[in-house]
Amino acid sequence: MKTNHYRFASLLSLCMVYPLSASPIPGLAPQKAWDLTGYVKYMATATHPDGSDSLLDHLLHQRFNFEYRFDSKLRVNLGMRNRLFYGDSSQFPAYGKLVGVDSGYFDLSTNWLDSDGWVGNSQLDRAYLTFNADADWQLKLGRFRINWAMSTLWNPNDIFNAYSIYDFDYEERAGADAVTVSRKLGFASSVELVYNANQDKDLNRYATRMLFNHGGWDIQFLAGKAGTDRVFGGGFAADIQGAGVRGEWSYFDPIYDSWPRLNQALNSSLSMQLISPTQRLSATHVATLESDYSFASERNWMIRGSVLYISAPTQADNALLYLNLPVNARTLSYTQWTYYGEVSFDVSSLSRLSASGSYYQDGSYFLGASVSYSLANDWQLQLIAQRFDGKAESLFGQSASTVVFGQMRWSF
């Protein structure tokens, strides 16, 4: 009996010790082959047009980002956003069609609900393979973000994925259906080739970029075809006396100079609805220069300023279209000169306040303010107010409005 007690005690000790000895050692645990992240957020939007009825809209937005690593050389990434709209704007007949637009080569967007002011949409905006042949060569194929921007506001070099500065709710930005081959050439130096297909072959995009560092300055040059334009340009980013300084310039030279041919080529491009049928595209320079400076202080003050120049701007006849339809690198603004300024600071360790404004040469202006508050590690509250106005004859002045957003976000 005593022997049996010893055996039972020994077996119990073994069962208690074994899990401890089999547990991963901190710092030596094998990495898992996959990651899944994302968020869920709710946003209420109140739009108050001057002289018209106000609109109230609701958006429930869920996103996931998935990555699976087969080995050190090959991985696959998927990203999907699922959105449910309800409110006054979604009552408009064409609203669901606008939400469901996918401008890529493959239509990876579907509306699973469009009835009685409810619009539900799911879109796969990331789906790509990355293959690293060695430490220098990389191949990427599928739908992914091609970010050639040097500046943080306007991006004339971002010929594949340009976006509106007023769209704060889509921080991931749209992806492009493309294939890219890149090779590292040394410290902060690389060359990259990109081909971005379109259902209309006349809108295909392809370009090459050379990126290098010289004397602490990041510099790039690019050349290729962007839709209906031949394009070449360059950009830089540097630190001067503690201030960040960045700039970009691109030259767009239209391939087609007759509107019937151009209209045929642009038939599937929503962004070209900004262009009046009576306009004629011409060669144009698009350039921007920006700077920001952060003050070492308890409130972490930061100021930023930027200027955008377009030698031959594409005119816009409707503020609603200009603010809501996709833009491209040549249509970042509708006036020759556009200016932007911003200041931000920490209200507390959990909250930050920012104020910004932009001014257009026709007398239009934008004023914005936002405050973010961290409710917990994974929870954030954000309040945003925007005012679009200007001189009576200006684009924003003709349809002045105030928009207020309230957003709650949970990240996982």
N, C-alpha and C positions, 0 to 999 in steps of 0.2 A: 504493500500500500504506500509506504514511504517512497519507494522507487517510482511508482505511478505519479505521485505528487511532484517529484522532481522532473519527470518527463513532461507533465502538463505545464509546469512552471517554465521549463526550457522552451517548449513549443509556443507558449504565450509570449515569452520574451522575444523569440524569433519573429513572430508575427508583428510585434510592436516595432522592432528594430528594422525589419526589412523595408517597410515603406520609407523610412527615413534614409536608409542607405541607397534606395533606388530613386529618391527624389533628385531632380536636376540641381546641380550645383550652381548657385548664382554666378552669372558671368560666363558660364560654360554651357548653358542650356542651348540645345540646337534651335536655330531660328525656324519658325514655321514658314511654310511655303506660300502662304496667302495672307492678304490683309483686306478687311472690309470696313470702310468708313462711310460717313454720310451725315445727313441732318434732316430734320423736319422743321419747317417754319410756317407760321401763319402771318399774313400781312393784310391789314385793312388799309384801303386807299380812299380818301375823300378828295374829290376834284371840284373846285369852285370856279367855274368860268365867269368872268365878269359879264353881267347882263343875261345870264342863262341859268337854267336849273342846275343844282349841284348833283354830283354822281357819287354813289357809294359802292365800292367793290371789295370783294374778299378773295383771297388766294391762299390755298393750302398747298404747300410745295414740299415734296419729299425727294431726296436724292441719295443715291448710293454710288460709291466708287470701289471697285473690286480689282485686285491685282493678284495674279497667280504666277509664281516663279517656278518654271520647270527645272531650271538649273541656273548657274551663274551667267549664262549667255542668252537664254530665251525666257521671255515673260509675256503675258497677255494682260491687257487692261480693259475694263468695261466701266462705263459710267452712264447712268440713266437718271433722268428726272421725270417725276410724275407730278402733274399739276391739276388742281381742281379749282375752276373759276366760278364765282357766282356774284351777281350784282347787276347794276344798271348797264355797264358797258357790255357785258356779255349778252344783253338782250338784243344788241344790234345784229342783223341777219348775217353779216359777213365776219363777225368776230371769231367764231369757231374756225373758219377757214384760215384766217390770219394767224391764229394761235398754232394751227396744225401745219403750217408751212415748214418744209425742210428743204433748204437750198443746196444740199449736198448732192453728189452723184447718185447716192442711194437714198431712197425715202425711208428713213428710220423713225418717222413720227406718225402717230396714229391718234385720232380722236375717238375715244371709247364712249364719250357722252357729249351730246350737243342738243339740248332740249330745255325749253322753258327757262332760259337764262343760266343754265348750268352747262359748263364746258369742261370736259375732262380730257387731258392729253398726256401721253407718254412718249418720250423721245430718248433714243439711244444716241447720246452726243459724244461718247467715247467708246471706241471698239477697235483696238489695234494691237499688233504684235511688235515687239522690239527684240531684235537679234544683235548681240554684240559679238562680232566675229573675233575680236581681240580687244586689247586695251585702247585701240585707236579707231577702229572701224565700227560703225553702227548702221543698221538698216531698220527703218520703221515703216509699217504698212497698215493702213486702215483709216479710221476717223480719229483725229487727234488735233490738239491745239498747236499751231505753228506760230510761235511767238518770236518775231524778229524785231520787236520794239526795243528801243534804247530809252525813250522818254516814258513817263508814267501817265501822261494825260492824252495828248494827241500824238498819233503814230503814223506819219507818212510812210515809214518803212514796213509797216504791218500790212503787206499787200494781200495776205491770205485771210486774216481774221480781224479786220478793223471793227470798231464798236463805237457806240455813242457814249459820250462822257456822262450822260444823264441816266444811263442804265446801271444802277447800283445793285439790282437784285439778281444779276446773273454774273457772279464773280468768276466763274469758271470760263466764261466766254465760249462761243460756238467752236465746234471742231470742223476740220476740213477733211474731205475724203482724198487722201494723198499717199504718196510714197516718198520717202526721203532717205538719202544716203549721206552720211557725214563722216568726216575723218578729222581727228585731232592732229594738230601740227606742232604742238608744244604748249607752253604755259599760256592759258587764256587765248589760244589760237586754234582755229578750225576752219574747214571749208565744208559747205553743205549744198546739196542739190535737192530740189523739191519739184515734184510734178503733182498738180492738183487737178483731177479730172472733173468735167462737167458734162451733163447730158447733152448740152449743145457744145459741139467741139470748138465753136468760135469763142466760147467763154472759158476754155481751158486756161490754166495758169501754170507757169513753170518759171523757175528762177534759181540762181545760184548766189550764195553769200560767202564772203570771206570775212572772218572775224579775227582780230589780233589785238595785242596790247603793246603800246609803245610809250615808255616813260610814265607808266601809271594811267594812261588813257586807254580805255576800251574803244576800239574803232572798227567799223564795219563798212563794207561796200557790197552792193547787190545789183544784179541786172537780170532781166528776164521779160516775161509777158504776164500782164495782170488783166485778164479778161479781154477787153477791147483795146488795151493800151500796151505799147512797149514801154518798159520802165527801167530806169537805173537810178541809183541814189547811194546814200551813205548816212552814217550816224556816228555819234560819239557819246561817251559818258566819262566824267572825270570828277575829281574832288579838288576844289580850289579854295585854299584858306578855310577849310572846314565846310564849305558850301558845295552841295551836289550840283553839277552843271551837266545838262544833257541836251542833245540836239539831233534832229533828223531832217533829211532833205530827200525828196524824190522828184524825178521828172517823168511826167506821163505824156506819151506821144500817141495819139489815137491811130489805130490801124485803119479804121474806116472813116471816111470823111463825107459820106452821103447818108442822109437820114434813113432812106428805105433800107439800105444794107445794115445800118446800125440798129434800127428798130427790130429787124429780124434777128440779129445776134443777141439783142438784149431782151427778147420776148419773155424769158424766164427769170429775169433779174428784177426782184422787187425794189431794190434800192434805186433803180433807174426811174421809178415812178416819181422820184423827186424832180426829174427833169421835165421841163415843159416841152411839148411836141414841137414848138417853134424854135427851140434852142439847137445849137450846133456845137458839139464838143470840139475843143481845140487843145493844142498842147498846153500844158500847165506845169508850173513848179509848185510843189507843196512843201513847206518848211516850217519847222517849229524849234523854239529855243525855250528851255525852262530851267529853273533853279529852285532849290529849296535849302533851308538852313534850320537846323535844330539847335535850340539853346539848352545848354546844360543847366537845368534848374529843377526845382521841386515839381513844377507843373509840366515839364517837358514841352515847352512851347515849340511850335514848328510853323514856319511860313513858307509858302510856295507861290511862285508866279510863273506864267507861261504866256507865250505869244505864238499865234499861228498865222502864216502867210500863204495865200493861194493866189498865184498870178492871174489865173483865169477861172474864177469860182463858178460852180454850177448853181444857177439860181433855183430857189425853192419858192413855190407859190402858195404852199399850205403849211402852216406851223404844225398841225397835227401829224401830217405825213412825215415831216422832217424829224419830229421828235420820236416817232414810233416805228418807222420803217428802217431796215438795215442800211448802214452807210458803208462806203468803201474808202480806201485810202485817199482817193481823189476828192471825195465829197464830205470831208470832215467838217466843213463849214460852207455856208452859202455866201459869205462876204469875203472880201480880199484880206482884211485884217480882223482877227479875233483875239481878245485878251481874257486872261483868267487869273484870279488871285484867291488865295486860301490861307486861313490861319486856324490853328487847332491847339488845344492844350488839355491837360488832365484836370478835371474837376475834383477828382479824388483818385484813389488807387484803383477804383472799380469803374470809373466813369470818365468819358472823354467827350469834349465838345468841339465842334468844328463849324466854321462859317466860310462860305465861298461865294464867288460871283464871277460872271463872264459878261463881256460886252462885245456886241457885234457892230460892224461899221454902219449898218443901216439904222442904228439907234435902238435895236433890241437889246435886252439885258436879262440875265438870270441871277437870282439871289437864292442861296440855299443855306440851311442850317441843319445840323444833325447832332444828336446826343446818343451815345451808346452806354449801356450799363450792364455790367456782368453780374447776373443774379446768382450764379453758381459756376462751378468749373465748366459745365457743359451747357449752361443756359445764358442767353443774352437777349436783352431788350434794346430796341433801337427806335428812335423817333426822328422823323425827317420832315422838313418843310421846304417847299420849293415855290418860287414866284417867277413867272414868265411874263414880261411886260416890255414896254418900250414906247417910243414915239408913236403917234397915231398911225402913221403910214408905214411903220416898220412891221416885219413879219410877226414878231411876238406881240406887238402892240395891237395888231388887228384882231387877235384872239387871246387877250390877256387872261391869265388864270392863276390860281393858287392851288397847289396840291400838297396834301398832308398824308404821310405814311406812318403807320405803326406796325412794328414787326417783332415777333417773338420767335426765338430760334433755339432748338435743342440739337446739339451735335453728338454723334457717337462714333 
